[in-house]
Structure formats: structure tokens, C-alpha cells
């Protein structure tokens, strides 16, 4: 379209659309991969990468997220405990992590005083549905172990079956060994670990398991492995192999979030993204979460909340794009109409600010 033929009103609308698009994109980029303020592991644009404390930051050819070369100094354990306490929900997990921290501290004090100590296994199994915080807590555990002096670097290397298993005999051991090398000094986080136990005749998952078990023995002083996945499947996986049973004796279960907890997660996203909920919008959001969260697996807990949040922002942008003038306050406000549109409900009849005739779904 020839810019000369665009009316002044159209120019204003086009400018506002660009402002809305840019603001929404920037807000979503800042939100990261979880809901507690942890920076994302990577971005699509390398120039926008921000340094992250003791965490994997790039992706290698084998599909793993590789650690940064620079090792940052250990953080204060009190700060890490405060961060853990700030997470929404996870009551049972928080208690177990605090117990583990105390046990490690006492174990270290006994050694310093020349008292006998038993072998302390720090490898863990995280079980629970998607979006319940398993990766977030694994990342924090790497930093906690670094702060306690157990791990020399404290990075997290996240991988699944595809990052460990190759298609030919002998290649899986080499591929897995490369991943382990990246994880030395930190935590190797294996998501959906039960997928390694394929049980097929030509499956090389057992080769990956054997390589990992050997590394856990050879590098017991500077490598922690966390295996994660669904409840029943993880239990079957660990008990399918005596080597796994002997090394993984610490289990943390991650419960699904309640509606109230997911509402708190949504509000935290609003706060982080500089958004406010207008009158009646909060109850609409709560109903939206309740409506969509019929199954913790399919909805995805915190991930499901993030998806709803992004859907609502799309409809907020559509609404604002129709206005001739958009104030800073309007850019920040999420209305009940935005939520209703995201839910697929009929939009309310126009009257004033669109709130007075709102019918509660």
C-alpha cells in the first residue's frame, strides 16, 4: 500500500498495532520458562541472551542444553532457600528439599569433626504431571548443591531420550558420554527417563542407562543425576533395574496445582509483565482456569496457565487495535471482555467501558 494513500487515522492505527505487538512480544520474552522469575535457558536471538547463574544456556548438536563455560561463585544458601520458599505451591517438595539441605550440612559437619558418616546419595527421582515445577526445582537444586560445596560448577544439563540414544551399536555410549561430560560438576536432568527402557530387541536405551550408571559411580563426588517423569512410569522404571534402585533412593512427588494456586501463578505473570486485571476480569480468569483444567496432564498445570495468559493477551491486542488512541494504562489492563473472548464466549454488547453489561459466565 502506498503510504501517501493511507489516511491519518489508518496511520495512527498501524502505529498502535506496532506498539502493542512490540510490547506483548517483549513481555512474553521476559517471562522466561517458568513462573518464579528464573531466566530462560535460551532465546531465539543470541544477542538477547542474558547471563544466568550456574545454569545451562545453549543447545548442543546432540540436543542437550549445554552449560556456560564460565562458572559463577556459589550463592548464599539462605538466598536459595528464600527463593524456594517464594515458589507457589510445592509444599511437600519444599519440605523435602529443606530436609535434604539440613542432612547434607550435618553430614559435612560430622566429616569435619572426624566422625563416621554413611554414604550420602544425592541422586533423585522427580515424579508428577507436566507443569508442576520439576525442571525449575532441578535447576534450583543444582545451585543449592553448588552453594553447599557438593558440586564444583552447579550447572543444569537437561536432556531426554533423543539426546542420549543413537541408532547404531556403540554410538549411544559415545553420545551419552558427551552429555555426561557437559554435566560434570553439575546436575544431569533426564526428562521422561522411563523412555530409555524401551525393552525392544534393537533398542539402545539400556546402553544409555549402563553408561549413566557407570558415570554416577566414577564421578560420585561431582555429578548428580535427577530422573523425572510421570508417577507410575517412573516407579516402574527405577525398580526395573537393580543398578537404578541402588542409586536412586530419594523420591520427590510434585502435586498438581489447585485452582487457587494457578490463579496466584496467573497474577504473578500479570505482575511480571506489567499487566493489571480490571473489575470482574479476575473471576473470569478463575472460571477460565477451572473450565480448562479438567485434567492435570492435558492442561499442564503452570504451563496451561501460561497458555491461557498468552491467549488472553492476543484478544487484548485485538481489542486495543480497534481504538484510535491507546493510553499506557489501557496497554496494561486486561478486561473481562478480553478473557471472555479468549474463552470463546460471546462478546458483551458495547456500552461505555464494556464492563457494566458483563454477564458472569
C-alpha positions as CSV (number, residue, x, y, z in Angstrom):
1,X,0.0,0.0,0.0
2,X,1.3,3.5,-0.9
3,X,2.0,5.4,2.3
4,X,0.7,8.5,0.6
5,X,-2.8,7.0,0.3
6,X,-3.0,6.0,4.0
7,X,-5.3,8.3,6.0
8,X,-4.1,9.8,9.2
9,X,-6.5,7.6,11.2
10,X,-5.1,4.5,9.5
11,X,-1.5,5.7,10.3
12,X,-2.4,6.0,13.9
13,X,-4.0,2.5,14.0
14,X,-0.9,1.0,12.3
15,X,1.4,2.7,14.7
16,X,-0.6,1.5,17.7
17,X,-0.7,-2.1,16.3
18,X,3.1,-2.0,16.2
19,X,3.4,-0.6,19.7
20,X,1.0,-3.4,21.0
21,X,2.9,-6.1,19.1
22,X,6.3,-5.0,20.4
23,X,5.1,-4.6,24.0
24,X,3.4,-8.0,24.0
25,X,6.5,-9.7,22.5
26,X,8.9,-8.1,24.9
27,X,6.7,-9.0,27.9
28,X,6.5,-12.6,26.8
29,X,10.2,-12.8,26.2
30,X,10.9,-11.5,29.7
31,X,8.7,-14.1,31.4
32,X,11.1,-16.9,30.8
33,X,10.5,-20.6,31.0
34,X,8.8,-20.8,34.4
35,X,6.7,-18.7,36.7
36,X,9.1,-17.8,39.5
37,X,11.4,-15.4,37.8
38,X,14.1,-17.8,36.5
39,X,15.5,-16.5,33.2
40,X,15.0,-18.8,30.2
41,X,17.7,-21.3,29.2
42,X,18.0,-19.9,25.7
43,X,16.4,-17.4,23.3
44,X,15.8,-17.5,19.6
45,X,18.0,-14.4,19.2
46,X,21.5,-14.9,20.6
47,X,22.1,-11.2,21.0
48,X,19.3,-11.1,23.6
49,X,20.7,-13.8,25.9
50,X,21.1,-12.7,29.4
51,X,23.6,-14.3,31.8
52,X,22.1,-16.8,34.2
53,X,23.5,-18.1,37.4
54,X,25.0,-21.5,37.2
55,X,22.6,-22.8,34.6
56,X,22.7,-24.4,31.1
57,X,22.4,-21.7,28.5
58,X,23.0,-23.1,25.0
59,X,22.0,-26.2,23.0
60,X,24.5,-28.6,21.6
61,X,24.3,-30.7,18.4
62,X,23.2,-33.7,20.5
63,X,20.0,-31.8,21.7
64,X,21.2,-31.1,25.2
65,X,21.3,-27.7,26.8
66,X,25.0,-27.2,27.5
67,X,26.5,-25.2,30.4
68,X,28.2,-21.9,30.1
69,X,32.0,-22.1,30.1
70,X,32.2,-19.6,33.0
71,X,31.5,-20.9,36.5
72,X,30.0,-18.4,38.8
73,X,30.8,-18.4,42.5
74,X,28.4,-20.2,44.9
75,X,25.4,-18.3,46.0
76,X,24.3,-18.0,49.6
77,X,22.2,-20.9,50.7
78,X,19.9,-18.6,52.7
79,X,19.1,-16.8,49.4
80,X,18.4,-20.0,47.6
81,X,16.1,-21.2,50.4
82,X,14.3,-17.9,50.3
83,X,13.8,-18.4,46.5
84,X,12.5,-21.9,47.1
85,X,10.0,-20.5,49.7
86,X,8.8,-17.9,47.2
87,X,7.6,-20.6,44.7
88,X,3.9,-21.0,44.6
89,X,2.6,-24.3,46.0
90,X,5.1,-27.3,46.1
91,X,4.6,-27.6,49.9
92,X,5.8,-31.3,50.1
93,X,8.7,-30.6,47.8
94,X,9.9,-27.6,49.8
95,X,9.8,-29.7,53.0
96,X,11.9,-32.5,51.4
97,X,14.4,-30.0,50.0
98,X,14.9,-28.3,53.4
99,X,15.3,-31.8,54.9
100,X,18.0,-32.6,52.4
101,X,19.9,-29.3,52.9
102,X,19.9,-29.9,56.7
103,X,21.1,-33.5,56.2
104,X,23.9,-32.5,53.9
105,X,25.1,-29.8,56.3
106,X,25.2,-32.2,59.3
107,X,26.9,-34.8,57.1
108,X,29.6,-32.2,56.3
109,X,30.0,-31.2,59.9
110,X,30.5,-34.8,61.0
111,X,33.2,-35.3,58.5
112,X,34.9,-32.0,59.5
113,X,34.9,-33.3,63.1
114,X,36.3,-36.7,62.3
115,X,33.1,-38.6,62.9
116,X,32.0,-41.6,60.8
117,X,29.5,-40.9,58.0
118,X,27.3,-43.1,55.8
119,X,27.3,-42.8,52.1
120,X,25.0,-39.9,51.1
121,X,23.1,-40.4,47.8
122,X,22.0,-37.1,46.3
123,X,20.6,-38.5,43.1
124,X,16.8,-38.0,42.9
125,X,13.6,-39.0,41.1
126,X,11.1,-36.3,40.4
127,X,7.6,-37.6,39.6
128,X,4.5,-35.6,38.7
129,X,2.4,-34.3,35.8
130,X,3.7,-31.7,33.3
131,X,4.0,-28.1,34.5
132,X,4.3,-28.9,38.2
133,X,7.8,-27.3,38.6
134,X,10.1,-30.3,38.2
135,X,12.6,-28.6,35.9
136,X,12.5,-25.4,37.9
137,X,13.3,-27.2,41.2
138,X,16.0,-29.3,39.4
139,X,17.7,-26.1,38.3
140,X,17.5,-24.7,41.9
141,X,18.9,-28.0,43.3
142,X,22.0,-27.6,41.1
143,X,22.6,-24.2,42.5
144,X,21.9,-25.5,46.1
145,X,24.4,-28.3,45.7
146,X,26.9,-25.8,44.4
147,X,26.3,-23.5,47.3
148,X,26.8,-26.4,49.7
149,X,30.2,-27.3,48.1
150,X,29.0,-30.6,46.7
151,X,29.2,-29.7,43.1
152,X,32.1,-27.7,41.6
153,X,30.0,-25.8,39.0
154,X,26.3,-26.1,39.7
155,X,25.0,-26.0,36.1
156,X,22.0,-28.0,34.9
157,X,22.1,-30.1,31.7
158,X,18.6,-31.1,30.6
159,X,18.2,-34.0,28.2
160,X,15.7,-36.6,27.2
161,X,16.0,-40.0,25.3
162,X,16.7,-38.3,22.0
163,X,19.7,-36.6,23.5
164,X,21.2,-39.9,24.8
165,X,20.2,-42.7,22.4
166,X,21.7,-43.2,18.9
167,X,20.6,-45.6,16.2
168,X,23.5,-47.9,16.0
169,X,25.5,-50.2,18.3
170,X,28.2,-48.3,20.1
171,X,27.1,-44.8,19.2
172,X,24.7,-44.5,22.2
173,X,27.6,-44.9,24.7
174,X,29.6,-42.2,23.0
175,X,26.6,-39.8,22.7
176,X,25.7,-40.3,26.4
177,X,29.3,-39.9,27.4
178,X,29.4,-36.4,25.7
179,X,26.3,-35.4,27.6
180,X,27.8,-36.6,30.9
181,X,30.9,-34.7,30.2
182,X,28.9,-31.5,29.9
183,X,27.1,-32.3,33.2
184,X,30.2,-32.9,35.3
185,X,30.3,-30.5,38.2
186,X,26.5,-30.1,38.0
187,X,23.2,-31.8,37.6
188,X,22.1,-34.1,34.7
189,X,18.4,-33.8,34.4
190,X,16.8,-36.6,32.4
191,X,13.2,-35.8,31.5
192,X,10.8,-38.7,30.8
193,X,13.6,-41.0,31.8
194,X,11.4,-44.1,31.6
195,X,11.6,-43.7,27.8
196,X,15.1,-45.1,28.0
197,X,13.7,-48.5,29.0
198,X,12.3,-49.4,25.5
199,X,12.5,-53.2,26.0
200,X,12.6,-53.6,22.2
201,X,15.1,-56.0,20.7
202,X,17.1,-53.3,18.8
203,X,16.6,-50.6,21.4
204,X,19.8,-48.9,22.7
205,X,18.2,-47.3,25.7
206,X,19.8,-49.8,28.1
207,X,23.2,-48.8,26.7
208,X,22.5,-45.2,27.8
209,X,21.3,-46.4,31.2
210,X,24.5,-48.5,31.7
211,X,26.7,-45.6,30.7
212,X,24.9,-43.2,33.1
213,X,25.2,-45.7,36.0
214,X,28.9,-46.1,35.4
215,X,29.3,-42.3,35.4
216,X,27.4,-42.0,38.6
217,X,29.9,-44.4,40.2
218,X,33.0,-42.9,38.6
219,X,32.0,-39.3,39.3
220,X,30.1,-39.7,42.6
221,X,31.8,-36.6,44.1
222,X,30.9,-34.2,41.3
223,X,27.8,-35.4,39.4
224,X,24.2,-35.5,40.5
225,X,21.5,-37.2,38.3
226,X,17.8,-36.3,38.5
227,X,15.4,-38.5,36.6
228,X,11.9,-37.1,36.0
229,X,8.6,-38.2,34.6
230,X,5.1,-39.4,35.4
231,X,4.3,-41.0,38.7
232,X,3.7,-44.7,38.0
233,X,6.0,-44.9,35.0
234,X,9.0,-43.5,37.0
235,X,8.4,-46.0,39.8
236,X,8.3,-48.9,37.3
237,X,11.5,-47.6,35.6
238,X,13.6,-47.3,38.8
239,X,12.5,-50.8,40.0
240,X,13.2,-52.4,36.6
241,X,16.9,-52.3,37.2
242,X,18.9,-53.1,40.3
243,X,21.5,-50.5,39.4
244,X,18.9,-47.8,39.3
245,X,17.3,-49.0,42.5
246,X,20.6,-48.8,44.4
247,X,21.5,-45.3,43.2
248,X,18.0,-43.6,43.2
249,X,16.6,-43.7,46.7
250,X,15.3,-40.2,47.1
251,X,11.8,-39.5,45.6
252,X,10.1,-36.2,45.3
253,X,6.5,-36.1,44.2
254,X,5.1,-32.9,42.6
255,X,1.4,-32.5,43.1
256,X,-0.9,-30.8,40.6
257,X,-1.7,-27.2,41.4
258,X,-5.0,-26.2,42.9
259,X,-7.2,-23.6,41.1
260,X,-6.2,-21.0,43.8
261,X,-2.5,-21.7,43.2
262,X,-2.9,-21.5,39.4
263,X,-4.7,-18.2,40.0
264,X,-1.8,-17.0,42.0
265,X,0.5,-18.0,39.1
266,X,-1.6,-16.0,36.7
267,X,-1.4,-13.0,39.0
268,X,2.3,-13.3,39.2
269,X,2.5,-13.4,35.4
270,X,0.5,-10.2,35.3
271,X,2.8,-8.5,37.8
272,X,5.9,-9.6,35.9
273,X,4.5,-8.4,32.6
274,X,3.1,-5.1,34.0
275,X,-0.5,-6.1,33.5
276,X,-3.5,-5.4,35.7
277,X,-6.8,-7.2,36.0
278,X,-9.9,-4.9,35.6
279,X,-13.1,-5.4,37.6
280,X,-14.7,-8.8,37.0
281,X,-11.7,-10.0,35.0
282,X,-10.2,-11.9,37.9
283,X,-13.3,-14.1,38.3
284,X,-13.4,-14.6,34.6
285,X,-9.8,-15.8,34.7
286,X,-10.6,-18.2,37.6
287,X,-13.6,-19.6,35.7
288,X,-11.4,-20.0,32.6
289,X,-8.8,-22.0,34.6
290,X,-11.5,-24.1,36.2
291,X,-13.1,-24.7,32.8
292,X,-9.9,-25.8,31.1
293,X,-8.3,-27.7,34.0
294,X,-10.4,-30.9,33.7
295,X,-7.2,-33.0,33.6
296,X,-3.8,-32.1,35.1
297,X,-1.9,-33.9,32.4
298,X,-3.7,-32.4,29.3
299,X,-3.9,-28.9,30.8
300,X,-0.3,-28.9,32.0
301,X,-0.7,-27.0,35.4
302,X,1.6,-23.9,35.3
303,X,2.1,-24.4,31.5
304,X,-1.6,-24.4,31.0
305,X,-1.9,-21.1,32.9
306,X,0.8,-19.6,30.7
307,X,-1.0,-20.7,27.6
308,X,-4.3,-19.1,28.9
309,X,-2.4,-15.9,29.7
310,X,-1.0,-15.7,26.2
311,X,-4.4,-16.4,24.7
312,X,-5.9,-13.5,26.7
313,X,-3.1,-11.2,25.6
314,X,-3.9,-11.9,21.9
315,X,-7.5,-10.8,22.5
316,X,-6.4,-7.8,24.5
317,X,-4.3,-6.8,21.5
318,X,-7.2,-7.3,19.1
319,X,-9.4,-5.0,21.2
320,X,-6.8,-2.3,21.6
321,X,-6.1,-2.3,17.8
322,X,-9.7,-1.1,17.2
323,X,-9.2,2.0,19.3
324,X,-8.0,5.3,17.8
325,X,-6.0,6.2,20.9
326,X,-4.4,3.8,23.4
327,X,-3.1,5.0,26.7
328,X,-0.4,3.5,28.8
329,X,-3.0,2.4,31.3
330,X,-5.0,0.7,28.6
331,X,-2.0,-1.2,27.4
332,X,-1.6,-2.6,30.9
333,X,-5.2,-3.5,31.6
334,X,-6.7,-6.9,31.0
335,X,-10.5,-6.6,30.9
336,X,-13.2,-9.2,31.5
337,X,-14.1,-8.9,27.8
338,X,-10.5,-10.0,26.9
339,X,-10.9,-13.1,29.0
340,X,-14.4,-13.8,27.6
341,X,-13.2,-13.6,24.1
342,X,-10.3,-16.0,24.9
343,X,-12.8,-18.4,26.4
344,X,-14.8,-18.3,23.2
345,X,-17.8,-16.7,24.8
346,X,-19.9,-14.2,23.1
347,X,-18.5,-10.7,23.5
348,X,-20.7,-8.3,25.6
349,X,-22.6,-5.6,24.0
350,X,-20.8,-2.3,23.7
351,X,-21.6,0.1,26.4
352,X,-19.1,2.5,28.0
353,X,-16.0,0.6,29.0
354,X,-17.6,-2.8,28.2
355,X,-17.7,-3.8,31.9
356,X,-21.1,-2.7,33.1
357,X,-23.1,-5.1,30.9
358,X,-20.8,-8.0,31.5
359,X,-22.6,-11.3,32.3
360,X,-20.8,-13.6,34.6
361,X,-20.2,-16.9,32.8
